[in-house]
Amino acid sequence: MIKKLKKPKNKIIEFGITSSCNYNCSYCIGVNNKERKLSKKEILKDSKKIEILLKNTLKKIKGNWIFNFGGPGEPFLIPNFFKLVKKIIRNGHKIGIVSNFSASLKNLTKFCEITGNNLVQFNASLHLEQANIDEFFKKAVLINKKIGRRRFSVLSVARKNKIIQLSKIGEKFRKEGIVFSMQLEKKSGKKGYQYPRYNKEEGEIIRSFRSNICSRNDLIFKGKNCWSGCQYFIVDREGGVWRCYPAQKDRNKDGYLGNLIDKSFNLKEGPTICPYPCCFCITPIVFKLIEGSEE
């Protein structure tokens, strides 16, 4: 069974340790409105907790990992963010990030300088409802030149009524040598996440910007071997560790790996069968952790 699945080159931690965000997108499924604006007392409390989470993570893992700072909140709002990044790098690990790119150019540049060659990927999420397109574009051009197109990219949610507009914006980025792709829109439903039924034209546009994940069918890996829980796991702000995002959403007992606060966290020894109807966390797909995504 394991012979069918090659051991991946990378080991990734989704360090989703904040739920606060300065945006309020109508299609957001990850951030609780109550957590968007934390008080100074809550920020201080979060800061101490995050330092414990990082300390216990570094003690538990072996080898070199990619710490990917992403959702549900905005990474640049994490207390002492640069301090955490420096500590991760000093311990021999790499950095990845998904950001709404609202941080100042000064802080974005500082982040790139701190991470240097240890930055694996910088995904800037373009949210049309919230972002100033011209300002976003100017910063993207500068950051892309600074770290290179192999590591920088822009991603935007493919909303049905915005796909034509997005395609024009995407072409503008491409002309500047910036990688631009679209992510399928999803909404939370009783039977997991629901995806829009894109028409033929919309589907072709999405595929022209992202060839490997263009419909819900591209996210079905149920019954396949996956390295999640062994070479990949996610950490939430309470210290809970899960093999992947579907496991966390379903509160799946087999997908729960323990907690970093009480130090009950343990990784699985090898790949396991994916039990979920839809793999909406695309990192395992992008990093070829799932059987069928290796090619």
Contacts in CASP RR format, 6 or more apart in sequence:
PFRMAT RR
TARGET T0000
AUTHOR 0000-0000-0000
METHOD contacts of the structure
MODEL  1
MIKKLKKPKNKIIEFGITSSCNYNCSYCIGVNNKERKLSKKEILKDSKKI
EILLKNTLKKIKGNWIFNFGGPGEPFLIPNFFKLVKKIIRNGHKIGIVSN
FSASLKNLTKFCEITGNNLVQFNASLHLEQANIDEFFKKAVLINKKIGRR
RFSVLSVARKNKIIQLSKIGEKFRKEGIVFSMQLEKKSGKKGYQYPRYNK
EEGEIIRSFRSNICSRNDLIFKGKNCWSGCQYFIVDREGGVWRCYPAQKD
RNKDGYLGNLIDKSFNLKEGPTICPYPCCFCITPIVFKLIEGSEE
1 225 0 8 1.000
2 225 0 8 1.000
2 270 0 8 1.000
2 271 0 8 1.000
4 225 0 8 1.000
4 291 0 8 1.000
5 225 0 8 1.000
5 226 0 8 1.000
5 227 0 8 1.000
5 271 0 8 1.000
5 291 0 8 1.000
5 294 0 8 1.000
6 294 0 8 1.000
7 227 0 8 1.000
7 231 0 8 1.000
8 227 0 8 1.000
8 231 0 8 1.000
8 287 0 8 1.000
8 288 0 8 1.000
8 289 0 8 1.000
10 66 0 8 1.000
10 120 0 8 1.000
10 231 0 8 1.000
10 287 0 8 1.000
11 61 0 8 1.000
11 63 0 8 1.000
11 64 0 8 1.000
11 65 0 8 1.000
11 66 0 8 1.000
11 231 0 8 1.000
11 232 0 8 1.000
12 65 0 8 1.000
12 66 0 8 1.000
12 68 0 8 1.000
12 231 0 8 1.000
12 232 0 8 1.000
12 283 0 8 1.000
12 287 0 8 1.000
13 57 0 8 1.000
13 61 0 8 1.000
13 65 0 8 1.000
13 66 0 8 1.000
13 67 0 8 1.000
13 68 0 8 1.000
13 232 0 8 1.000
13 233 0 8 1.000
13 234 0 8 1.000
13 235 0 8 1.000
14 68 0 8 1.000
14 70 0 8 1.000
14 71 0 8 1.000
14 232 0 8 1.000
14 233 0 8 1.000
14 234 0 8 1.000
14 235 0 8 1.000
14 245 0 8 1.000
14 281 0 8 1.000
14 283 0 8 1.000
15 57 0 8 1.000
15 67 0 8 1.000
15 68 0 8 1.000
15 69 0 8 1.000
15 70 0 8 1.000
15 235 0 8 1.000
16 69 0 8 1.000
16 70 0 8 1.000
16 71 0 8 1.000
16 72 0 8 1.000
16 73 0 8 1.000
16 234 0 8 1.000
16 235 0 8 1.000
16 236 0 8 1.000
16 237 0 8 1.000
17 50 0 8 1.000
17 53 0 8 1.000
17 69 0 8 1.000
17 78 0 8 1.000
17 235 0 8 1.000
17 236 0 8 1.000
17 237 0 8 1.000
17 239 0 8 1.000
18 46 0 8 1.000
18 50 0 8 1.000
18 71 0 8 1.000
18 72 0 8 1.000
18 73 0 8 1.000
18 74 0 8 1.000
18 75 0 8 1.000
18 77 0 8 1.000
18 78 0 8 1.000
18 237 0 8 1.000
19 30 0 8 1.000
19 31 0 8 1.000
19 32 0 8 1.000
19 35 0 8 1.000
19 72 0 8 1.000
19 73 0 8 1.000
19 237 0 8 1.000
20 31 0 8 1.000
20 35 0 8 1.000
20 36 0 8 1.000
20 37 0 8 1.000
20 38 0 8 1.000
20 46 0 8 1.000
20 73 0 8 1.000
20 74 0 8 1.000
20 77 0 8 1.000
21 28 0 8 1.000
21 31 0 8 1.000
21 35 0 8 1.000
21 36 0 8 1.000
21 72 0 8 1.000
21 73 0 8 1.000
21 74 0 8 1.000
21 77 0 8 1.000
21 100 0 8 1.000
22 36 0 8 1.000
22 74 0 8 1.000
22 77 0 8 1.000
22 100 0 8 1.000
22 102 0 8 1.000
23 74 0 8 1.000
23 100 0 8 1.000
23 102 0 8 1.000
23 127 0 8 1.000
23 129 0 8 1.000
23 130 0 8 1.000
24 33 0 8 1.000
24 36 0 8 1.000
24 130 0 8 1.000
25 127 0 8 1.000
25 129 0 8 1.000
25 130 0 8 1.000
26 129 0 8 1.000
27 157 0 8 1.000
27 159 0 8 1.000
27 185 0 8 1.000
27 187 0 8 1.000
29 186 0 8 1.000
29 187 0 8 1.000
29 188 0 8 1.000
29 193 0 8 1.000
30 71 0 8 1.000
30 72 0 8 1.000
30 73 0 8 1.000
31 72 0 8 1.000
31 73 0 8 1.000
38 46 0 8 1.000
43 79 0 8 1.000
44 79 0 8 1.000
46 78 0 8 1.000
46 79 0 8 1.000
46 237 0 8 1.000
47 79 0 8 1.000
47 80 0 8 1.000
49 237 0 8 1.000
49 239 0 8 1.000
49 261 0 8 1.000
50 78 0 8 1.000
50 79 0 8 1.000
50 80 0 8 1.000
50 84 0 8 1.000
50 237 0 8 1.000
51 80 0 8 1.000
51 84 0 8 1.000
52 260 0 8 1.000
52 261 0 8 1.000
53 235 0 8 1.000
53 239 0 8 1.000
53 260 0 8 1.000
53 261 0 8 1.000
54 84 0 8 1.000
54 87 0 8 1.000
54 88 0 8 1.000
56 260 0 8 1.000
56 261 0 8 1.000
56 263 0 8 1.000
56 265 0 8 1.000
57 235 0 8 1.000
57 260 0 8 1.000
58 87 0 8 1.000
58 88 0 8 1.000
58 91 0 8 1.000
60 260 0 8 1.000
60 263 0 8 1.000
60 265 0 8 1.000
61 267 0 8 1.000
64 92 0 8 1.000
64 93 0 8 1.000
64 94 0 8 1.000
65 93 0 8 1.000
65 94 0 8 1.000
66 93 0 8 1.000
66 94 0 8 1.000
66 95 0 8 1.000
66 96 0 8 1.000
66 120 0 8 1.000
67 88 0 8 1.000
67 93 0 8 1.000
67 94 0 8 1.000
67 95 0 8 1.000
67 96 0 8 1.000
68 95 0 8 1.000
68 96 0 8 1.000
68 97 0 8 1.000
68 98 0 8 1.000
68 121 0 8 1.000
68 283 0 8 1.000
69 75 0 8 1.000
69 78 0 8 1.000
69 81 0 8 1.000
69 95 0 8 1.000
69 96 0 8 1.000
69 97 0 8 1.000
69 98 0 8 1.000
69 99 0 8 1.000
70 97 0 8 1.000
70 98 0 8 1.000
70 99 0 8 1.000
71 98 0 8 1.000
74 99 0 8 1.000
74 100 0 8 1.000
74 102 0 8 1.000
75 81 0 8 1.000
75 97 0 8 1.000
75 98 0 8 1.000
75 99 0 8 1.000
76 99 0 8 1.000
76 102 0 8 1.000
76 103 0 8 1.000
76 107 0 8 1.000
76 111 0 8 1.000
78 84 0 8 1.000
82 110 0 8 1.000
82 111 0 8 1.000
82 114 0 8 1.000
85 95 0 8 1.000
85 111 0 8 1.000
85 114 0 8 1.000
85 115 0 8 1.000
86 114 0 8 1.000
88 95 0 8 1.000
89 95 0 8 1.000
89 114 0 8 1.000
89 115 0 8 1.000
89 118 0 8 1.000
92 118 0 8 1.000
93 118 0 8 1.000
94 118 0 8 1.000
94 119 0 8 1.000
94 120 0 8 1.000
95 115 0 8 1.000
95 118 0 8 1.000
95 119 0 8 1.000
95 120 0 8 1.000
96 119 0 8 1.000
96 120 0 8 1.000
96 121 0 8 1.000
96 122 0 8 1.000
97 111 0 8 1.000
97 119 0 8 1.000
97 121 0 8 1.000
97 122 0 8 1.000
97 123 0 8 1.000
98 123 0 8 1.000
98 125 0 8 1.000
98 155 0 8 1.000
99 122 0 8 1.000
99 123 0 8 1.000
99 124 0 8 1.000
99 125 0 8 1.000
100 124 0 8 1.000
100 125 0 8 1.000
100 127 0 8 1.000
100 130 0 8 1.000
100 131 0 8 1.000
101 108 0 8 1.000
101 124 0 8 1.000
101 125 0 8 1.000
101 126 0 8 1.000
101 131 0 8 1.000
101 136 0 8 1.000
101 139 0 8 1.000
101 140 0 8 1.000
102 130 0 8 1.000
102 131 0 8 1.000
103 111 0 8 1.000
105 139 0 8 1.000
105 142 0 8 1.000
108 139 0 8 1.000
108 143 0 8 1.000
109 142 0 8 1.000
109 143 0 8 1.000
109 146 0 8 1.000
112 119 0 8 1.000
112 122 0 8 1.000
112 143 0 8 1.000
112 146 0 8 1.000
112 147 0 8 1.000
116 147 0 8 1.000
119 147 0 8 1.000
119 151 0 8 1.000
120 151 0 8 1.000
121 151 0 8 1.000
121 152 0 8 1.000
121 153 0 8 1.000
122 143 0 8 1.000
122 147 0 8 1.000
122 151 0 8 1.000
122 152 0 8 1.000
122 153 0 8 1.000
123 153 0 8 1.000
123 154 0 8 1.000
123 155 0 8 1.000
124 136 0 8 1.000
124 140 0 8 1.000
124 143 0 8 1.000
124 152 0 8 1.000
124 153 0 8 1.000
124 154 0 8 1.000
124 155 0 8 1.000
125 154 0 8 1.000
125 155 0 8 1.000
125 156 0 8 1.000
125 157 0 8 1.000
126 133 0 8 1.000
126 136 0 8 1.000
126 154 0 8 1.000
126 155 0 8 1.000
126 156 0 8 1.000
126 169 0 8 1.000
127 156 0 8 1.000
127 157 0 8 1.000
128 156 0 8 1.000
128 159 0 8 1.000
128 162 0 8 1.000
128 165 0 8 1.000
128 166 0 8 1.000
133 169 0 8 1.000
137 172 0 8 1.000
137 173 0 8 1.000
140 152 0 8 1.000
140 154 0 8 1.000
140 173 0 8 1.000
140 176 0 8 1.000
140 178 0 8 1.000
141 176 0 8 1.000
141 178 0 8 1.000
143 152 0 8 1.000
144 152 0 8 1.000
144 176 0 8 1.000
144 177 0 8 1.000
144 178 0 8 1.000
149 177 0 8 1.000
149 178 0 8 1.000
149 179 0 8 1.000
152 178 0 8 1.000
152 179 0 8 1.000
153 178 0 8 1.000
153 179 0 8 1.000
153 180 0 8 1.000
153 181 0 8 1.000
154 170 0 8 1.000
154 173 0 8 1.000
154 178 0 8 1.000
154 179 0 8 1.000
154 180 0 8 1.000
154 181 0 8 1.000
155 180 0 8 1.000
155 181 0 8 1.000
155 182 0 8 1.000
155 183 0 8 1.000
156 166 0 8 1.000
156 169 0 8 1.000
156 180 0 8 1.000
156 181 0 8 1.000
156 182 0 8 1.000
156 183 0 8 1.000
157 182 0 8 1.000
157 183 0 8 1.000
157 184 0 8 1.000
157 185 0 8 1.000
158 166 0 8 1.000
158 182 0 8 1.000
158 183 0 8 1.000
158 184 0 8 1.000
158 185 0 8 1.000
158 198 0 8 1.000
158 202 0 8 1.000
158 206 0 8 1.000
159 166 0 8 1.000
159 185 0 8 1.000
159 196 0 8 1.000
160 185 0 8 1.000
160 196 0 8 1.000
160 198 0 8 1.000
160 202 0 8 1.000
163 182 0 8 1.000
163 198 0 8 1.000
163 202 0 8 1.000
163 205 0 8 1.000
163 206 0 8 1.000
164 205 0 8 1.000
166 182 0 8 1.000
166 205 0 8 1.000
167 205 0 8 1.000
167 208 0 8 1.000
167 209 0 8 1.000
169 180 0 8 1.000
170 180 0 8 1.000
170 209 0 8 1.000
173 179 0 8 1.000
173 180 0 8 1.000
174 180 0 8 1.000
180 209 0 8 1.000
181 209 0 8 1.000
181 210 0 8 1.000
182 205 0 8 1.000
182 206 0 8 1.000
182 209 0 8 1.000
182 210 0 8 1.000
183 210 0 8 1.000
183 213 0 8 1.000
183 282 0 8 1.000
184 195 0 8 1.000
184 196 0 8 1.000
184 206 0 8 1.000
184 213 0 8 1.000
184 214 0 8 1.000
184 215 0 8 1.000
184 216 0 8 1.000
184 219 0 8 1.000
185 195 0 8 1.000
185 196 0 8 1.000
186 193 0 8 1.000
186 194 0 8 1.000
186 195 0 8 1.000
186 280 0 8 1.000
187 193 0 8 1.000
187 194 0 8 1.000
188 194 0 8 1.000
191 277 0 8 1.000
192 249 0 8 1.000
192 277 0 8 1.000
192 278 0 8 1.000
193 278 0 8 1.000
193 280 0 8 1.000
195 215 0 8 1.000
195 216 0 8 1.000
198 206 0 8 1.000
198 215 0 8 1.000
203 214 0 8 1.000
203 215 0 8 1.000
206 214 0 8 1.000
207 214 0 8 1.000
212 218 0 8 1.000
212 285 0 8 1.000
213 219 0 8 1.000
213 282 0 8 1.000
213 285 0 8 1.000
216 278 0 8 1.000
219 278 0 8 1.000
219 279 0 8 1.000
219 280 0 8 1.000
219 282 0 8 1.000
219 285 0 8 1.000
220 277 0 8 1.000
220 278 0 8 1.000
220 279 0 8 1.000
221 274 0 8 1.000
221 276 0 8 1.000
221 279 0 8 1.000
221 285 0 8 1.000
221 290 0 8 1.000
221 291 0 8 1.000
221 292 0 8 1.000
221 293 0 8 1.000
222 274 0 8 1.000
222 275 0 8 1.000
222 276 0 8 1.000
222 277 0 8 1.000
222 278 0 8 1.000
223 273 0 8 1.000
223 274 0 8 1.000
223 275 0 8 1.000
224 273 0 8 1.000
224 274 0 8 1.000
224 290 0 8 1.000
224 291 0 8 1.000
224 292 0 8 1.000
225 271 0 8 1.000
225 272 0 8 1.000
225 273 0 8 1.000
225 274 0 8 1.000
225 290 0 8 1.000
225 291 0 8 1.000
226 244 0 8 1.000
226 271 0 8 1.000
226 272 0 8 1.000
226 273 0 8 1.000
226 274 0 8 1.000
226 284 0 8 1.000
226 289 0 8 1.000
226 290 0 8 1.000
226 291 0 8 1.000
227 270 0 8 1.000
227 271 0 8 1.000
227 284 0 8 1.000
227 289 0 8 1.000
227 290 0 8 1.000
228 243 0 8 1.000
228 244 0 8 1.000
228 247 0 8 1.000
228 272 0 8 1.000
228 274 0 8 1.000
228 284 0 8 1.000
228 289 0 8 1.000
228 290 0 8 1.000
229 243 0 8 1.000
229 244 0 8 1.000
229 255 0 8 1.000
229 257 0 8 1.000
229 267 0 8 1.000
229 268 0 8 1.000
229 272 0 8 1.000
230 267 0 8 1.000
230 268 0 8 1.000
230 269 0 8 1.000
230 270 0 8 1.000
230 271 0 8 1.000
230 272 0 8 1.000
231 289 0 8 1.000
232 243 0 8 1.000
232 244 0 8 1.000
232 283 0 8 1.000
232 284 0 8 1.000
232 287 0 8 1.000
232 289 0 8 1.000
233 241 0 8 1.000
233 242 0 8 1.000
233 243 0 8 1.000
233 244 0 8 1.000
233 257 0 8 1.000
233 267 0 8 1.000
234 241 0 8 1.000
234 242 0 8 1.000
234 243 0 8 1.000
234 244 0 8 1.000
234 245 0 8 1.000
234 248 0 8 1.000
234 281 0 8 1.000
235 241 0 8 1.000
235 260 0 8 1.000
236 242 0 8 1.000
236 248 0 8 1.000
238 259 0 8 1.000
238 261 0 8 1.000
239 259 0 8 1.000
239 260 0 8 1.000
239 261 0 8 1.000
240 256 0 8 1.000
240 257 0 8 1.000
240 258 0 8 1.000
240 259 0 8 1.000
240 260 0 8 1.000
240 261 0 8 1.000
240 265 0 8 1.000
241 256 0 8 1.000
241 257 0 8 1.000
241 258 0 8 1.000
241 259 0 8 1.000
241 260 0 8 1.000
241 265 0 8 1.000
242 248 0 8 1.000
242 252 0 8 1.000
242 255 0 8 1.000
242 256 0 8 1.000
242 257 0 8 1.000
243 255 0 8 1.000
243 256 0 8 1.000
243 257 0 8 1.000
243 268 0 8 1.000
243 272 0 8 1.000
244 255 0 8 1.000
244 276 0 8 1.000
244 279 0 8 1.000
244 281 0 8 1.000
244 284 0 8 1.000
245 280 0 8 1.000
245 281 0 8 1.000
246 252 0 8 1.000
246 276 0 8 1.000
246 278 0 8 1.000
246 279 0 8 1.000
246 280 0 8 1.000
246 281 0 8 1.000
247 254 0 8 1.000
247 255 0 8 1.000
247 256 0 8 1.000
247 276 0 8 1.000
250 276 0 8 1.000
252 275 0 8 1.000
252 276 0 8 1.000
254 275 0 8 1.000
257 265 0 8 1.000
257 266 0 8 1.000
257 267 0 8 1.000
257 268 0 8 1.000
258 264 0 8 1.000
258 265 0 8 1.000
258 266 0 8 1.000
259 265 0 8 1.000
271 291 0 8 1.000
274 290 0 8 1.000
279 285 0 8 1.000
279 290 0 8 1.000
283 289 0 8 1.000
284 290 0 8 1.000
284 293 0 8 1.000
285 293 0 8 1.000
288 294 0 8 1.000
END
